[in-house]
């Protein structure tokens, strides 16, 4: 049976889907071949995310161990490489508890709601040329819409747990997500203006000059805002263990806790994949026609290393510093970048509305100057002349004792 996809099909340009579809179509009806091909690719995608999350958890723990001058996991397997597997087995056999008075349905849905955006994001990310689950013409908008599910899941976890500490953590987490979502979205508008499309494939094709150079301020805002949305140090107020125990997931155990942790580690890799696609030319590299996926994975590894490096280096911010950083620093930077990019695109684009390589280099020179000036000016304005939390001067101690 010869099954042929029409050119108007959303999966028509996906090479991997066509290969599976044509192979299965020799023995199954066309409609069933279409469903089987989709399920196979989704199965591969889900398992790739989960295995990647487990592998990244081991790599990050080893890296942070080295950063802190300690060994890290080293018991299970060579160099502790089987530690993620040991953790999964332990969590599977641990008792799965549900708090008394909790909303059981919502409490059970939360781990799935946490993991779903991580997997859905990867559906539109091209690993190599014409290699993605779906090539949406609104891929950037799709990613922004999908990631908003995380804030709902965090609030669901805190509210359904019937625990005040979980609710405190959820409130903080939602406040951070809402605050940092605004500059992150505005930073992506500059990328869309330069690329002239919301399709992830089109954004990669438009990067004859990597958008890291063309949009340095947008990359900084997106990287910082994404780190905050992932609850990574120094933005992990929602999981400030020294203050509110474990945040919104304090009541979760067993497999539910394993899924939440898999979502947190997997989100680092998926966010890195999105940044590679939007700012680092995606799969492009030397001999990219054959080794595009290799360059793509190497770039993801570099960004994941930066996330781990930042986590091991910077101390946690206070909640007031955290929100001020979003509204008083990142938001103005994203607005300035958007206006500068709009003016540059307006004056540099040709009659057909496109930008060539020379135009992109001109924009890179201008935007690097704008980024340098803005970081110095707004960094100086937001700098707070206060003592770190938990310290006090001699005068304040005397004053407190007198009171």
N, C-alpha and C positions, 0 to 999 in steps of 0.2 A: 504494500500500500504506500503510495507516494503522497506524503503530507507536506504542503508548502505553506509557509507563513506569508501573509500579505504584507506589503510594504507599510501599511498604516498600523500594523500591530506594534504595541509598545515595546515588545521584546525582539522585534525584527533585527535590530542592529547588535544584539548581544550574541557574540560568537559562541560562547559556552552553551547558551540555551539552544541555539540552532543545532549544535553538534549532538546534544542529548536528544533533542526533539526528532532529528532525522534518524538517529539510531533506533530510538524506541518506536518511531513511526513505521518501521518495517514490519512490526509484528502486532501492533495495537492500532485501534481506530485513532483518527486524528485528534478528536476531542480528548480522548484519554491520554494520548501522547503529550498533549499540551499540559495537562494536569500533572502527569508523572514527571515531566521535565522541570516544571516549577517546583514540585515537592523535592526533587533530588537536589536542586540548587539551593533551596531553602535549608534542607538538611545539612548540606555542606557548609552553608553560611553560619548556621547556628552552632555547629560543632567547632568551626574555625574560631568563632568568637569565644566560646567557652574554653577551648584549649589554649587560645592566646591569652585569656585572662589568667589561667593557671600558670602558664609559662612566665608571664610578666610578673606575677606575684613572687615567684622564685627569684627572678632577676632583680627585682626591686629590693627584696629583702637582703640579697647578697650585696648589692650596691650600697645600700644604706649601712649595712654592717661594715663595709670598707670605709665609708665616709666617717663612721663613728669609731673607727679603729677597733672593730671587733669582727668576729668571723661570720656571723649570720647562720642560716640553716646549714647544717653539715652532717646530719645523722643518717637520714634516709637516702640511700643511693649515693653514687659518686658525686662529691661536692654538694650533697643535699638536694640533688635534682628531683628526687621522688617525694620531697616534702609536700608539694601541692597535692599529690595523690594521697599521701597519708592524711592530710587535713580533710580531704573530701571524704575518705572512708570513715574517719572519726566523726565528722558531722552527720553523715548518713545514719550512723548507729546511735547518735545521741538522741535523747528524748525530745520530742517536738512538743513544746509546752505552749498553751494559750492562756493568757491571764484571765482570771475570774472577772467578769463584767466587761470583757472586751467584745467588740463586734466581730464575731468569728468570720463572717463572710468577707468583710473589708480587710480584716487582719490577714486572711489567707491570700487575698488577691494582691497584696502589696508587693511581695517578691517578684511576681510575674510583671506587675506594672513597672517595677524598677528595671528589670532586665529587658523588657520589650523595646524601649527606645534605643538601647545599645545595639540590638540586632537590626532594628528597622533602619537605623542610620546607614548601616553598611549595604543596604539594598541598592542605593543609588551611587555608591562610591565605586568608580572604575579602578580596578587593580592594574589593568593594562589596557591597551587599545581595544575598544569594543568588548570589554570584559566587565560586566556588572549585571546584577539581577534585573535592573530596569534602568533605562536611560530616559528619565523624566525631563521634560522641558522646563520644569519648575523645581529642579532638584534642590537648589539652595533654600527655597521657601519650604519645601518638604522637610528638610533637616531642621529648620527652625521650628516648624510645627510639631515635629515628633519629639524634639528635646523638651518641649514644654510639658510633656507628660510627667517628667521627673518631679517637678514641683508639686503636682497633684499627688503622686505616689508618696512623697515625703510627708505631706500633710495627712494623707490617709494613714500612714504608719503611726504617726504621733497621736492622731485622734482615736484610732481603733484600738490602741494598746491600753487605754484607760490608765495611763501612767503620767504623772505630772512632769517627770523628767523627760519622757519621750515627747510630750507636748511642747516643752520648752525647746528641745532640740529641733522639733519640726517647725516651730514658729521662727526660730533663727534661720533654719535652712530655707524656708520659703521666702523670708525677707531678703536673704542673700541672692537667691535665684532670680527674684523679680528685679532687684536692683541691678544686677550684672547683666541681665538679659537685654536691657535697653542699649548700653554701649556695644555689646556684642552684635546685635542686629544692625546697628548703625555702621559698625565697621565693615560688615559684609556688603552694605549698599555701595561702598566705594569699589569693591571687587566686581559687583554686578555692572556698575557703570562702565568700568574699563573693559570688561569682557563683552558687554553688550548682550548678555544672555544669562539665564538662571540655570541652564543645563550644566551639570558637572563636567561632561565631556567637552562642551564648548569652552568652559572656563580653562580647562587644561590646554586646549588647542590655542587659545588666545595668549598663552604665556610664552611667547617668543622671548620675552624677558621675564624671569620669575617675578610673580607679584610680591614676593618678599622684598624685592628691591623697588618695585613700583609703588607699593603700599606698605612701607615700613611701620607707619603709625597704626594702620589697621591691623597689621600682624601682631604688634605689641598689645593692642587693646583686646584682640581676639584671644591671644594666648593667655593673657592675664585673666580676662573674664571667664574663659573656659576653665582655667584652674580653680577659680572661685566657685563656679557652678558644679565642679566635680568634688567639692569639699576637700580639696587638697591643701596641705600646708603651704603658705601661712594663712589660708582662708577657711580652715576647717572648724569654724565656730559651731556648726551643727553637730559635730562629733568631738567637742572639747572634752576628752575623757577626764581631765583633771578638774573639770567644773560641773559637768552634767552627765557624768558616767559615760554613756555611749551614744547619747543623742537619741534620735528618733527610732533607732532599731534596738533599743535596750532590751525589749521583751522578746526578741526573736532568737530562736535556737534551732539546732538541727539543720534540716535541709533548707528551711526558709532563710536562715542566717547565711548558709552557703550561697544561695542564689543572690542575696543582697551583696555579699562580698564579691561574687563573680561580676555583678553589674558594676560595682565601683572600679574594680581593676580593668574590666573590659572596656569601660567608658574611656579610660585613658588611651587605649589603643584606637578605638573608633574616633575619638576626638583628634588624635594625631593623624589618622588617615584623612579626616576631613581637612585638616590644616595643610597636609601634604598636597591634597588635590587643589585647594584654593590658593595657596601661596607658594608652593615649592614645585610647581610644574607637574605634579602627579607622577605618572610613570615615565616621564621624559628623562632621558639620559643617554649616554653613549650606547649605541646599538640597542636603542629602546624598542625597536620592532621585535626583537627576540628576547630581550631581558628586561622588559618594562616592569614586570612584577618584582624583579630583584631590586631595581632602583627604588620602587615604591616601598618595599619592606625595609630597605636600608634607611630611607628618610623617616619612616615611622619609628625605627629604632633610635634615631638621633633625637627626635622630639620626645619620645618616652624617656630617654636618658635625661633630658633637660627637666622633665617633670620630677623625676626622682632626685636629681641634683638640688632642685629648689626645695623639695620636701626635707632633705637632709640638712639644709643650710639655714633657712630663715625661721625665726620664731613666730608663734601665732600672734595675729593681730587681735586687739579688742574689738568688740562688736561695733562700737562707735567709730573706731578707725576703719573698720571693714566697710561700713556703709558710706563713710565720708570718702574713702578711696574710690568708690564706684561713682558717686554723684558729683564730687568736686574735682576729680582727676580724670577718670576714664571717660566720663560722659562729655566733658568739654573737648577732650582730645578727639573723640569719635566725631563730634560735630564739626570741628575744624577740618579734620581729614575729609569729611564728606563734602564740605563746601569747596575745599581746595581741589578735590578730584573732579567735582562737577564743572568748575571753571576750566580746568585743564582739558577735560574731554570736550567741552564746548569749543575751545579755541584751537585744539590740535587735530581733531578728527577731520577726515577728508569729506568729499561730497557724498560718498557712500555711507558715511557714518561710522567708519572703522578707524582703528589706530594701527600704524605700522610700527616696526621695531624701533626706528629712530624716535618716534613720538613717545614710546614707552621709556626709552633712555632719558629723554628730556624730563618726563614726569618723575622718573627715579631721582634725578638730580635735584629737582625742585622739592619733592616730598621728603628727601633726606634732610634738607635744610629746615623745612617746616617741622619735621619730627624732632630734630635736635633742639630747636628753639622752644618748641612747646613743652618738651620733657623738662627742660631746665626751668622755664617760667612757672609752669603749673606744679612742678616738683617743689619749687621754693615756696609757692603760695600755700601748699597743703601741709608742709612740714610743721609738725607740732612740737612746741618747746615744753614737753611734759616728761615726768619721770616714768620709767617703765612700771607696769602694774606690779604691786608687791614691794615697792621700795619707797622710801621716804627720806627727806632731808632731816638734819639735826633739828632745825627750827620747827618743823612740823611735828617731830616727836615730842619736843618740849611742850608745844602747844597742846597736843593731844593729852599729855600727862597732866597739864594744868587744868584742862577741862574735866 
